[in-house]
């Protein structure tokens, strides 16, 4: 059983218990399929005597048991304070301090997965590495700007998120298979275009704010991990839909190669619910990978000069 104790000024974020439940489900599934021991994790808010207690703060002031880029940069803050639990604790609850994760909903969930993993014996860099990598464990520091604590809230709470886009892809593929007409194609183009427009509007303002706060690397990560990938693929699909809608008659559309390509692309978008992480996590991963890479390159450079 695990629970969370939250600072009064951040108690209103409803995504926190949702993501903690998802973290429990993740580890329960992983343990059942990959590990030979019996453990079931459950989350209960406000539990009076949990085995594990997350303490949520705006900024976490620790570095844990390994070095991190956050150790040397004032604009970075550790996002999670936890060490691997290697033997049964003498007392419970075992505590771990966790940050807001830049207010990114799925990013907070990623941090919670990592923290739970450490507290049930999974070490850093162990499988599943995408969760247990220490690269994910720092965020923009609010010491640079108070709004930096919410830098990932827009990608996960804006007009469009990847889960809604995936659902749209699945439903539109099914609709075109059943009704391969100009009207159906127009509907596909309209809804996908609306998604892209709203997403781009939200992220345009977000990008300007991130630049002004002093984190242009997050903007670059958005462009490279989301805008030039998922959004670009969606825009290419819209262009194919519009080309087919304007170049063929209703009689020519069914069974055409172009229709087959469009349906296949929509089905690919539909798989993103399972194969793609939410936009805030994609941005967070790309950014922390870049910061980590720059940091390790500088360490190797210093070592080579000695």
C-alpha angles and dihedrals in degrees: 000000000000134000142175136240110204132199110251094241093057101039095108100071104111093191092071099078089040092056093043090054089049090051090054091049091049094054094041089055093043094050093047092052103035114020132065101222135087116246134139120190121206130180123217121172116226093011109171097218113018125170091226125030124192114204110204120209134166092243127018114217106204141079102211124210099322139050120265139183085247089069092072105032127074092202092062129070131190110255099201135027110205142122128205112272104227101175139022110290120245091219136022146255098052105208133216125178114222131186131222091263092231086300088285106147098212091035089060088050091052091053090048091052090052093047093049090047092055091048094053093048107272110135129213114280091019124120126316082046095178087064100032097048111116088215090089096056104094136066139184110293120239088218087079092050132343092232091059089086089069100044095119098043096090097054091053100037103032131106094288136032130177095250092059090045091052092050089050091052093052095047094045093050090053091047093052092049090055099035111025096179139127089253092055091047090050090053092050092050093046096051096042090046091051090052092050093045094050092044093049092048092052093045094046090062091041091052092052091050093048090051092049093048090053106257107111088152089071090055091051089049091052091050095047100037101036115008096046093040122029096018093043091051090050092049091050089052091052090052091052091049092051092047092053093044093054100036103050138047124239088260093053097048101071111083094007120141090235092057090050091053092049094049090048091051092048089050089052090053087049090059091058091087087071102026105039129060122226117279094254091055093046090053092044094050094047092047096046090046089054094046091046092048093051090048095050091045089055091049092052090046092052090046092051092051093055 
